[in-house]
Amino acid sequence: GFLNQELAIMTGLAEAVMVDVQCIMPALAKAAKNFHTKVITTSRKGKMIDAVHIQYDERRAKEVAREILKMAIDNYGNRTTEGSRVHDTADVIAGFSHEYIAYMQGGRFRASFRPLNDAIMAGRIRGVAAVVGCNNPRIAAQDSIHDYLATEFVKNDVLVVTTGCGAAACAKAGYMTPETALEMAGPGLKEVCEAIGIPPVLHLGACVDNSRILTVTTEMAQEGGLGEDISDLPAVGIAPEWMSEKALAIGCYFVASGVYVIFGSEHPAKASQEVQRIMTEVWEERVGGRLEFIPDPEEILKKSLEHIDAKREALKLRKYEPGRFGVERKLMSMEDRRKLESAARPHEGVK
């Protein structure tokens, strides 16, 4: 996450930190001079004083990657710590591209989004929430809103996908292992996670990989059963702790694709009622998505679940019933069955 980059270097366990052009603290390379870590920039736009620059070239990407990796390996001998500054760790399973999400549902020959759509249609999964975006130094407890929303969505049978700093927050909280589903997921989502062997929170990559989420929603819409367009899906996108202008750009192209998007702060244009009307009513009428700014995490959760349920109702899907799935079933003997029938139909004289 954005607020963890200096902490990662301070562990003394990073031989190299490679940066691109986004969300990098300008003083990172200067801070790294106090440790053995090398900071490596890869874009002319992101050059930094005291950093090593290795220009990325897509025509020789593998060669550039090997050069950076060799530099990190060569620097290993300069490590002076064994991680004594690291006190807490968490297991993480990441790398869920849209291709792999299809593969894990059907294997190599039957890869498909059909099982996911069927689970949503049946009500096992209530909907999908993308909890993404930055973490913010203005938030009193770092990552707290990410953690709160992920926890509540999963408890309410909502599958969570995440990227970037939001993914780092969920990873640190331990939400990215299949075992998490057994401990905290709602009964319907838990059944799906157990069957496939996935965490209830899926890590789809960096914040610039948010387009993968749109690819997933496109696949869901094309698979059938959940409407004709992304705007028909029981899904919501949330950036609860955003701080970068880039987040606004990403949020706007999600809205333009038909997604209901919530940003967790006061509205930057709240002085204009007309601007707010355009970003909600007009955009929803024209492209199917809308953008709202809501500072209260509980209100974000409430409006998200209301939106998901409204989309389910519009699709005429089975109404979501908490606890309907995952109930332990008991095999009954014929004697027990007769007792039940006798109690239910005494006028028929069943014995």
KOLBAFI-885105 format. One line per field, with one value per atom (N, C-alpha, C): x, y, z. Coordinates in steps of 0.02 Angstrom, whole numbers. Example, Ala and Ser with C-alpha at 12.3 -4.5 7.8 and 13.67 -1.06 7.14 Angstrom:
east: 660:615:660:642:684:645 $
north: -284:-225:-165:-112:-53:2 $
up: 390:390:390:354:357:394 $
//
This chain:
east: 40:0:42:12:48:84:51:80:129:140:184:252:263:323:387:387:446:454:398:402:433:417:446:522:547:620:650:614:640:646:612:620:691:725:792:791:731:725:713:716:704:769:792:854:844:784:770:696:681:612:607:566:558:495:500:443:429:367:346:334:272:258:206:180:121:132:104:98:164:218:283:302:321:342:408:411:472:535:528:587:605:574:585:658:688:758:805:790:831:826:765:756:794:794:827:902:932:1004:1026:979:995:995:977:974:1010:1008:1045:1001:937:890:906:903:911:841:830:768:781:741:752:691:701:647:649:591:587:553:535:502:536:544:574:532:468:424:434:461:466:537:584:653:657:702:710:784:800:868:885:946:973:946:908:883:921:923:952:897:914:864:879:831:835:772:779:720:685:619:579:567:573:559:519:458:415:443:487:516:570:596:646:630:566:541:576:585:616:688:722:792:798:752:752:736:688:670:728:765:823:877:886:936:918:854:832:838:818:821:893:939:1010:1037:1016:1039:1016:954:928:966:978:1014:1085:1118:1186:1188:1132:1130:1114:1096:1077:1134:1195:1252:1260:1228:1233:1180:1137:1084:1116:1092:1121:1071:1011:960:927:897:859:785:764:692:672:717:701:649:641:592:522:516:451:419:361:328:266:231:169:173:150:148:79:62:-1:9:-21:-18:-63:-42:-79:-82:-141:-148:-173:-133:-150:-147:-154:-146:-209:-267:-330:-348:-319:-339:-407:-438:-504:-497:-439:-428:-427:-393:-388:-454:-492:-557:-602:-599:-637:-609:-543:-511:-528:-528:-539:-611:-656:-726:-742:-698:-714:-655:-594:-536:-515:-467:-437:-487:-529:-572:-642:-661:-728:-726:-673:-667:-727:-758:-820:-838:-878:-906:-976:-998:-1064:-1075:-1028:-1040:-1049:-1010:-1017:-1086:-1106:-1172:-1228:-1221:-1272:-1276:-1218:-1217:-1252:-1243:-1276:-1351:-1369:-1440:-1476:-1442:-1473:-1476:-1435:-1433:-1378:-1338:-1281:-1233:-1220:-1181:-1230:-1230:-1278:-1261:-1196:-1173:-1097:-1070:-997:-982:-930:-908:-834:-815:-745:-725:-685:-662:-589:-578:-513:-489:-436:-413:-359:-340:-284:-299:-246:-257:-236:-261:-259:-234:-182:-156:-206:-260:-312:-358:-356:-396:-361:-397:-366:-331:-363:-333:-322:-259:-243:-277:-308:-341:-405:-426:-482:-547:-558:-620:-618:-560:-553:-570:-541:-551:-624:-655:-725:-771:-763:-806:-796:-733:-719:-750:-743:-771:-847:-880:-953:-980:-948:-971:-967:-910:-901:-951:-964:-1014:-1084:-1096:-1161:-1162:-1118:-1116:-1101:-1064:-1043:-970:-957:-888:-851:-791:-753:-694:-685:-625:-589:-523:-486:-420:-393:-329:-291:-227:-187:-183:-187:-181:-237:-296:-351:-334:-302:-281:-229:-182:-131:-164:-215:-250:-283:-317:-351:-300:-244:-192:-163:-148:-121:-170:-235:-286:-297:-265:-270:-331:-360:-422:-410:-347:-334:-308:-339:-327:-395:-399:-463:-489:-444:-465:-507:-495:-534:-608:-626:-696:-729:-692:-720:-734:-695:-699:-749:-755:-792:-844:-843:-890:-960:-1010:-1078:-1086:-1139:-1145:-1147:-1179:-1182:-1114:-1082:-1016:-966:-973:-928:-932:-993:-1001:-963:-969:-935:-860:-835:-763:-735:-772:-749:-747:-798:-802:-745:-727:-675:-606:-604:-540:-509:-551:-528:-541:-505:-521:-586:-618:-679:-662:-597:-573:-520:-531:-487:-442:-377:-327:-316:-336:-331:-272:-229:-169:-163:-122:-109:-169:-167:-224:-232:-178:-185:-213:-226:-257:-332:-361:-433:-472:-440:-474:-489:-451:-466:-535:-553:-619:-673:-663:-711:-714:-657:-657:-698:-692:-731:-806:-825:-896:-922:-880:-899:-912:-867:-877:-941:-956:-1018:-1079:-1078:-1135:-1143:-1087:-1091:-1111:-1097:-1113:-1189:-1226:-1299:-1329:-1391:-1428:-1427:-1383:-1378:-1386:-1430:-1443:-1403:-1409:-1377:-1316:-1305:-1252:-1221:-1161:-1129:-1174:-1212:-1255:-1311:-1324:-1377:-1353:-1288:-1261:-1272:-1282:-1284:-1212:-1184:-1113:-1104:-1051:-1036:-961:-936:-865:-855:-806:-796:-722:-707:-639:-646:-644:-663:-612:-548:-496:-455:-485:-448:-413:-357:-322:-290:-284:-250:-299:-278:-320:-332:-283:-290:-351:-366:-424:-489:-493:-552:-559:-502:-504:-528:-502:-523:-596:-618:-688:-734:-713:-756:-762:-708:-717:-755:-757:-802:-874:-888:-955:-977:-932:-948:-961:-935:-947:-1011:-1044:-1108:-1108:-1054:-1047:-1068:-1103:-1118:-1055:-1027:-963:-972:-941:-943:-871:-859:-796:-807:-760:-770:-743:-775:-754:-810:-800:-846:-841:-896:-897:-854:-804:-762:-800:-859:-899:-966:-966:-1030:-1062:-1024:-1053:-1100:-1096:-1138:-1188:-1251:-1303:-1311:-1297:-1304:-1252:-1189:-1136:-1153:-1178:-1196:-1253:-1301:-1357:-1332:-1286:-1259:-1222:-1181:-1140:-1182:-1243:-1286:-1343:-1391:-1450:-1435:-1399:-1387:-1342:-1287:-1242:-1277:-1318:-1353:-1402:-1435:-1482:-1446:-1386:-1351:-1307:-1272:-1223:-1237:-1285:-1302:-1265:-1213:-1176:-1185:-1166:-1170:-1112:-1095:-1039:-1063:-1052:-1071:-1012:-1012:-961:-995:-974:-1006:-951:-946:-891:-902:-963:-978:-973:-928:-920:-984:-1022:-1084:-1135:-1136:-1182:-1159:-1093:-1067:-1092:-1085:-1107:-1182:-1221:-1293:-1315:-1288:-1308:-1284:-1226:-1200:-1245:-1265:-1308:-1377:-1402:-1466:-1463:-1407:-1399:-1397:-1358:-1353:-1421:-1459:-1525:-1574:-1568:-1612:-1598:-1534:-1517:-1542:-1538:-1564:-1640:-1674:-1747:-1764:-1725:-1738:-1728:-1682:-1669:-1718:-1763:-1811:-1777:-1721:-1686:-1718:-1702:-1726:-1702:-1747:-1729:-1676:-1626:-1572:-1598:-1585:-1607:-1546:-1527:-1468:-1477:-1425:-1427:-1465:-1489:-1527:-1483:-1421:-1375:-1327:-1292:-1243:-1272:-1336:-1368:-1353:-1332:-1317:-1381:-1381:-1440:-1433:-1487:-1487:-1530:-1502:-1541:-1589:-1652:-1703:-1722:-1736:-1760:-1834:-1860:-1931:-1976:-1954:-1994:-2001:-1945:-1949:-1993:-1989:-2031:-2105:-2123:-2194:-2218:-2174:-2194:-2208:-2166:-2177:-2241:-2252:-2313:-2375:-2370:-2427:-2444:-2391:-2402:-2429:-2408:-2429:-2499:-2519:-2584:-2623:-2640:-2675:-2744:-2776:-2843:-2844:-2785:-2783:-2770:-2757:-2746:-2683:-2631:-2568:-2536:-2514:-2483:-2413 $
north: -60:0:63:119:182:201:192:213:163:107:55:53:94:86:99:149:162:106:81:27:-36:-50:-109:-104:-45:-36:-41:-15:-16:-86:-135:-204:-229:-201:-225:-289:-309:-373:-363:-301:-288:-270:-312:-298:-243:-240:-189:-173:-110:-88:-57:-86:-61:-18:41:86:105:122:143:218:240:312:333:285:301:296:343:340:324:354:343:405:395:452:480:545:575:563:555:547:474:428:357:337:361:343:370:429:458:417:394:352:286:259:195:198:258:264:245:245:224:149:113:40:14:-51:-78:-81:-65:-72:-24:-49:-8:10:73:95:102:68:65:94:148:177:147:144:112:156:217:262:330:360:427:477:466:511:506:449:438:436:467:468:504:479:507:515:568:578:521:496:442:373:368:303:279:214:185:184:204:205:151:107:56:64:92:108:46:43:-13:-5:-60:-61:-124:-117:-175:-223:-199:-244:-289:-271:-312:-319:-332:-333:-386:-446:-500:-484:-453:-435:-382:-333:-282:-313:-358:-391:-430:-465:-503:-458:-400:-352:-327:-311:-288:-344:-404:-460:-476:-472:-485:-433:-370:-317:-331:-355:-372:-431:-482:-541:-523:-482:-461:-420:-387:-345:-384:-448:-488:-493:-496:-501:-441:-386:-326:-323:-374:-374:-382:-343:-344:-365:-385:-404:-469:-503:-564:-554:-492:-478:-467:-445:-435:-380:-337:-283:-304:-365:-389:-431:-411:-445:-483:-459:-491:-507:-566:-586:-615:-617:-646:-682:-740:-777:-743:-745:-712:-759:-765:-798:-745:-728:-674:-699:-653:-670:-694:-667:-689:-646:-663:-630:-657:-624:-649:-718:-731:-798:-851:-835:-886:-895:-840:-847:-894:-889:-936:-1006:-1013:-1079:-1114:-1077:-1110:-1134:-1109:-1130:-1190:-1202:-1257:-1296:-1277:-1313:-1292:-1327:-1307:-1312:-1363:-1375:-1346:-1329:-1302:-1236:-1197:-1133:-1089:-1060:-1024:-982:-930:-891:-916:-971:-997:-1014:-1048:-1063:-1001:-948:-886:-856:-851:-823:-865:-931:-974:-964:-956:-946:-880:-828:-764:-771:-804:-813:-853:-903:-945:-910:-858:-823:-846:-894:-914:-855:-822:-760:-703:-655:-599:-552:-541:-496:-490:-442:-432:-360:-350:-282:-276:-224:-208:-155:-175:-129:-113:-55:-39:30:52:120:128:190:208:194:200:214:286:315:387:408:451:472:513:535:572:526:462:414:398:403:396:329:275:209:183:178:158:93:92:33:13:49:26:21:67:65:8:-4:-62:-126:-133:-193:-201:-146:-148:-170:-139:-156:-227:-248:-317:-367:-355:-400:-405:-347:-346:-375:-360:-388:-464:-490:-563:-596:-565:-592:-594:-548:-543:-577:-626:-667:-627:-574:-534:-551:-575:-589:-523:-517:-455:-465:-418:-416:-351:-352:-293:-287:-226:-212:-161:-153:-98:-95:-33:-23:-58:-61:-97:-171:-199:-269:-279:-232:-236:-234:-192:-188:-254:-285:-349:-405:-401:-452:-449:-389:-381:-405:-398:-420:-495:-530:-602:-628:-587:-606:-645:-657:-684:-756:-797:-869:-904:-964:-1000:-1013:-1021:-1033:-976:-915:-858:-868:-901:-912:-955:-1003:-1046:-1008:-955:-919:-861:-827:-764:-757:-799:-790:-812:-780:-802:-873:-908:-980:-994:-950:-962:-951:-895:-881:-933:-955:-1006:-1070:-1090:-1151:-1145:-1087:-1076:-1077:-1042:-1039:-1108:-1147:-1215:-1259:-1253:-1296:-1282:-1218:-1200:-1196:-1182:-1175:-1106:-1054:-985:-944:-889:-843:-805:-777:-736:-666:-649:-585:-600:-581:-599:-540:-551:-500:-502:-448:-446:-405:-380:-345:-275:-235:-166:-122:-59:-15:-1:-4:6:-56:-109:-170:-170:-113:-111:-130:-122:-142:-217:-256:-328:-338:-294:-301:-289:-239:-227:-287:-318:-378:-433:-442:-492:-477:-414:-396:-405:-391:-402:-475:-519:-591:-614:-586:-605:-585:-524:-501:-544:-561:-601:-673:-698:-768:-779:-727:-733:-747:-726:-738:-679:-630:-572:-507:-508:-448:-445:-388:-379:-335:-301:-251:-251:-222:-216:-180:-131:-92:-134:-194:-238:-281:-288:-335:-312:-358:-341:-331:-274:-260:-186:-172:-103:-94:-33:-18:36:26:71:88:152:175:212:176:207:255:248:291:327:343:370:435:449:513:537:493:510:532:582:603:546:501:443:402:398:360:388:455:486:467:466:448:376:331:261:254:290:287:310:362:389:340:304:257:195:181:128:150:213:239:238:259:259:189:138:69:41:80:58:38:53:31:87:68:114:119:180:190:237:219:260:278:342:365:385:366:377:443:497:562:612:672:726:740:761:774:836:829:887:942:925:976:985:976:978:1047:1099:1166:1174:1128:1132:1075:1090:1039:1013:1056:1035:983:994:945:878:880:818:782:821:791:758:791:763:698:696:637:578:590:536:524:568:556:556:607:613:556:544:490:423:411:346:338:393:390:377:405:400:338:319:264:207:215:161:162:203:207:275:279:342:347:408:419:459:431:465:469:519:527:521:471:457:448:493:488:435:415:368:296:255:185:144:155:117:135:198:219:190:186:154:82:46:-24:-29:12:10:23:76:93:40:10:-42:-103:-126:-184:-169:-108:-89:-90:-66:-66:-137:-180:-250:-284:-274:-305:-276:-211:-181:-210:-222:-252:-324:-360:-428:-428:-381:-377:-358:-312:-292:-350:-395:-454:-511:-499:-550:-613:-604:-660:-676:-735:-756:-705:-685:-637:-666:-625:-649:-663:-723:-743:-763:-722:-739:-806:-848:-912:-967:-953:-1004:-1062:-1048:-1100:-1118:-1173:-1193:-1224:-1240:-1271:-1346:-1371:-1442:-1483:-1531:-1573:-1640:-1661:-1723:-1775:-1835:-1889:-1916:-1924:-1946:-2018:-2053:-2122:-2121:-2178:-2182:-2169:-2191:-2181:-2106:-2068:-1996:-1962:-1986:-1957:-1967:-2027:-2041:-1996:-1983:-1939:-1869:-1844:-1778:-1775:-1826:-1828:-1832:-1870:-1877:-1810:-1773:-1708:-1657:-1663:-1614:-1628:-1692:-1710:-1757:-1733:-1778:-1799:-1757:-1772:-1831:-1849:-1904:-1971:-1968:-2029:-2065:-2029:-2061:-2088:-2150:-2182:-2207 $
up: 0:0:0:-19:-24:40:97:160:189:154:181:146:94:54:94:138:179:231:257:307:278:214:182:178:164:161:231:281:350:379:349:374:363:313:296:254:231:195:121:97:26:-8:-54:-90:-142:-170:-221:-220:-234:-242:-311:-354:-422:-425:-454:-458:-530:-542:-609:-607:-613:-614:-563:-524:-485:-410:-374:-301:-265:-287:-255:-216:-153:-112:-140:-152:-182:-142:-76:-34:-22:-60:-48:-58:-113:-128:-74:-49:4:67:84:143:135:73:61:70:66:75:145:192:261:269:216:218:156:145:88:25:30:-25:-82:-143:-203:-229:-244:-275:-350:-390:-463:-498:-535:-575:-645:-677:-743:-796:-778:-826:-824:-882:-885:-845:-842:-805:-730:-707:-635:-608:-643:-619:-552:-508:-442:-425:-389:-365:-317:-321:-278:-297:-351:-374:-435:-446:-506:-560:-621:-674:-726:-737:-790:-832:-891:-932:-957:-945:-970:-1045:-1081:-1153:-1167:-1189:-1199:-1250:-1294:-1345:-1316:-1257:-1224:-1150:-1136:-1067:-1026:-1054:-1015:-999:-1045:-1034:-978:-979:-927:-859:-858:-795:-766:-809:-786:-758:-789:-765:-695:-685:-619:-567:-586:-540:-521:-569:-554:-506:-514:-469:-398:-391:-324:-294:-334:-309:-288:-328:-312:-247:-231:-172:-109:-116:-58:-7:-31:15:60:44:85:140:142:193:263:310:377:431:410:459:438:485:471:483:483:492:563:605:675:686:635:641:619:593:570:625:648:704:683:632:610:535:517:447:431:367:345:279:272:209:157:94:41:-20:-49:-115:-163:-212:-259:-331:-378:-448:-482:-464:-494:-555:-612:-674:-696:-745:-767:-799:-831:-860:-806:-750:-698:-661:-653:-621:-661:-728:-770:-764:-762:-758:-693:-637:-573:-565:-607:-604:-649:-698:-744:-769:-749:-773:-843:-870:-934:-991:-991:-1049:-1040:-979:-968:-930:-940:-907:-923:-871:-882:-821:-833:-778:-760:-790:-777:-703:-669:-598:-555:-569:-530:-542:-605:-620:-588:-592:-562:-486:-454:-381:-363:-404:-391:-404:-458:-474:-420:-392:-340:-273:-264:-200:-153:-174:-133:-125:-181:-179:-191:-146:-150:-208:-218:-270:-266:-301:-304:-287:-245:-227:-241:-278:-289:-237:-188:-136:-153:-182:-212:-189:-219:-208:-156:-145:-102:-29:12:83:96:149:155:224:227:292:333:301:338:377:362:399:465:519:585:593:573:578:507:486:418:399:340:311:347:398:439:399:351:313:263:232:188:227:286:326:346:367:389:332:273:217:194:188:166:215:279:329:324:319:317:252:196:133:134:156:157:204:261:308:276:229:197:128:118:58:-6:1:-57:-72:-133:-154:-165:-137:-141:-189:-235:-276:-260:-264:-241:-279:-279:-313:-271:-288:-262:-186:-160:-88:-50:-80:-48:-40:-91:-87:-32:-26:26:95:103:167:185:136:149:161:126:135:206:229:297:350:335:383:381:332:329:292:248:214:149:131:64:66:107:106:106:77:77:148:196:265:293:266:289:278:222:207:261:288:340:404:415:478:476:419:420:365:314:258:277:246:253:227:246:228:153:114:42:9:24:-3:20:82:110:69:49:9:-57:-89:-154:-145:-94:-82:-66:-27:-10:-72:-115:-174:-223:-230:-279:-246:-182:-147:-154:-148:-157:-94:-86:-31:-47:3:-9:-35:-33:-60:-112:-174:-229:-249:-249:-266:-341:-376:-449:-474:-430:-454:-427:-462:-442:-457:-434:-446:-521:-559:-631:-665:-627:-653:-641:-623:-613:-675:-733:-795:-794:-755:-749:-718:-671:-640:-692:-735:-789:-837:-849:-892:-860:-794:-758:-764:-753:-757:-829:-878:-947:-961:-935:-943:-910:-851:-816:-856:-885:-924:-988:-1019:-1081:-1068:-1008:-992:-991:-972:-973:-905:-898:-836:-788:-801:-756:-795:-844:-883:-947:-980:-1045:-1043:-987:-984:-914:-908:-843:-793:-817:-773:-743:-770:-744:-686:-677:-629:-557:-510:-439:-413:-430:-415:-400:-362:-343:-338:-352:-346:-293:-249:-192:-184:-177:-159:-93:-37:27:57:38:68:15:-41:-98:-80:-114:-105:-170:-220:-282:-336:-376:-432:-481:-485:-529:-510:-445:-423:-452:-457:-487:-560:-596:-667:-675:-633:-637:-619:-567:-547:-602:-638:-691:-750:-766:-822:-800:-735:-711:-717:-698:-705:-778:-823:-894:-921:-885:-906:-876:-832:-805:-732:-696:-626:-578:-525:-470:-427:-421:-388:-328:-272:-212:-192:-179:-151:-79:-36:35:60:43:69:57:80:63:-12:-42:-114:-129:-174:-190:-226:-252:-286:-251:-184:-148:-149:-166:-170:-229:-277:-336:-338:-326:-330:-402:-450:-520:-539:-517:-531:-499:-438:-404:-441:-466:-503:-567:-602:-664:-650:-596:-582:-557:-538:-515:-565:-568:-609:-683:-707:-780:-804:-768:-789:-788:-737:-733:-792:-810:-866:-932:-940:-1004:-1011:-957:-962:-914:-868:-822:-756:-750:-688:-655:-591:-555:-505:-485:-439:-379:-320:-258:-211:-168:-116:-48:-9:55:108:156:205:259:272:327:303:330:308:315:368:378:324:304:251:183:173:112:107:163:164:151:185:178:106:75:7:-43:-30:-74:-74:-15:-11:-39:-28:-57:-133:-161:-234:-261:-228:-249:-248:-194:-188:-239:-254:-304:-373:-389:-453:-457:-402:-400:-414:-382:-392:-464:-493:-562:-611:-593:-635:-621:-571:-549:-524:-489:-459:-392:-367:-301:-249:-205:-153:-108:-93:-49:21:46:112:154:202:244:278:274:308:272:212:176:155:137:116:172:163:212:274:273:332:332:388:393:387:342:331:366:397:436:401:391:362:415:395:442:429:483:477:457:434:415:475:534:594:609:602:613:561:498:445:461:484:500:556:605:660:635:589:561:521:480:439:483:536:582:615:634:666:616:553:502:476:474:445:491:550:597:572:530:507:458:431:383:417:482:519:501:482:464:527:524:582:564 $
//
